[in-house]
Amino acid sequence: THHSTMSPEEFISRIMEAEPPEIYLMEDLKKPFTEASMMMSLTNLADKELVLMISWAKKIPGFLELSLTDQIHLLKCCWLEILMLGLMWRSVDHPGKLIFSPDFKLNREEGQCVEGIMEIFDMLLAATSRFRELKLQREEYVCLKAMILLNSNLCTSSPQTAEELESRNKLLRLLDSVIDALVWAISKLGLSTQQQTLRLGHLTMLLSHIRHVSNKGMDHLSTMKRKNVVLVYDLLLEMLDANTSS
Amino acid sequence: HTKLLQLLTTKPE
């Protein structure tokens, strides 16, 4: 079935099925961390997660119908936001901790060993606290993640050719489906109409914070790379370069 | 071919 004819319930169940499996860092962490060892663990994990993120995106109904150019742009724009939202979701029941993976958990204070990362950890922890206060549900989380992906590029490119315009229209219809799905997920929580509207507002407003932290994180990673603290390679390098070379 | 392009265009398992 095409996403435009799917019920919100069906759409959500498809994006729930698309969720990537739990991922492990699978490294012997030598504590205390050094700046280099922590950055290496963070980037190794990110690189593994990125591969799974591409498979995830391809399973979102309608994503593969967009032009390949749009698919590439969307992923290049939003990858760190998606990683960060996933991190927040894993950490939501662990106040003061960042659960990067089941075998890689950090306390806020451990951020001290990497120059400039504590500020980012604090922003990640603050956004995670907001999700905790809101008691974010899994259905809402998967919708927000799809929204980040599909919304990431909307205001940075304007379609020129007929093909680009067609893909842009598909993208907008797909965003409609995701918004409908989120509204449906919220409507299942037994709230008053007004409370539902407020919840929708609060959840979507959090996305602007995630974009902000992602921008900070991107700057931080590119600084770490430039200073040769960490070797960024492979897919992560490609994704980072897309945000910094311009 | 970039890795991203390669991952996007390979058929799902």
Interface residues (C-beta under 8 A of the other chain):
Chain A: V51 I54 S55 K58 K59 L68 Q71 I72 L75 K76 D234 L235 E238 M239
Chain B: T2 K3 L4 L5 L7 L8 T9 P12
